[in-house]
Amino acid sequence: MEYVFSVENPMGAVRTTQRQKLVDPRAKRYEAYKRRVRLVANLAGVPDEIGKDERAVVEIEVCWEKLPKCDLDNAVKGLLDALWKQDRRVKEIHAIALEDCETDIADVTVTINGR
């Protein structure tokens, strides 16, 4: 199955301690971002979990209006964190970052196949 969706204003992963998650504004913003991505993914039909006998291939194109707001690897990590609590069955990732786009957006394609 293939699922396609877009997320405005992509955000990179934020590394925090458990305590920081409660008080750090950056961590709160990141948690809200992950909820927004998961909502958009739900609307596109992306499953919450990848089955034992399945593998996922994720293609991500991140467009930045001006300078990148984060590194591409952090943007990918932020999206994967939002999509699945357990992303170890993601077996392939294709990602590209573009600058000078009309808006900040990430286009995501998730393909889930049996083994």
Secondary structure, DSSP 8 states (H G I E B T S, - for coil): -EEEEEEES--------HHHHHH-HHHHHHHHHHHHHHHHHHHHT--SS--TTEEEEEEEEEE-SSS-SS-HHHHHHHHHHHH-S--TTEEEEEEEEE-S-SS-EEEEEEEEEE-
